[in-house]
C-alpha cells in the first residue's frame, strides 16, 4: 500500500467532515466517516445516526462501511473519520482488515487507534482544528448525549 500524502488525506477528510455537519444539522452526534478503496475511489460515506435512527450501532464508521456495500476484500482500503474511532469501530476496522485509518482529531476522544496501530493498521492523525472545535462545541452543548454515545 502506498503512503498517503497529506493533501489527499485532507481531501478525504473533507468528505467525512461534510457527513459530520449533516449529522449535526439533523440533531445527531457530529461524527462523519468515509471508506475509500485502494485506488482512491469513494466506496461509502456516512455519519453517526444513533439519535436519528434510535439505533446505538450506527456510528459514522459503521454507516460508511454499510454504505460501501459488500467488498470482496477490504485490504488496501482507508477509513476516514472525523474522530478517533471508538472500540466498536476499531473492532470493525480489525475484523474486516481495513488497512489504514485517517483521523481528523483525537483531542476530544482518544479511541482505539493506538491498538489499531499495534496490530498493523496505518494511522494518519491529522489533528484538525475544525474537527476538534466541532466536537468540543457538541460535547459542551450535549454532555449527556455524548456520554451515552461513548458508553459512559
NORBEL-V646468 format. One line per field, one symbol per residue. phi: phi as a letter, one per 30 degrees, with the letter a starting at -180 (. if undefined). psi: psi as a letter, one per 20 degrees, with the letter a starting at -180 (. if undefined). A space follows every 50 residues. Layout:
phi=???
psi=???
This chain:
phi=.ddcddddeddddeddddddddedddicddbbaaccdeciddcababebe ddcibdccdeddddddddidcdacdidbccbdbedddeddddedeciddb bccdabddacdcddddddciddcccdhddddddddedddddbdddddddc id
psi=pqqpqhggghghhhghghgghggghijapmprrqpqrhjjpohqqrrpkg ggikoiimrgghgggghhrpqhqjpirpppqhqpprhghhhggggjkphq pppgqjghpnckhggghhkjpppooilphgggggggggghhlhggghghj k.
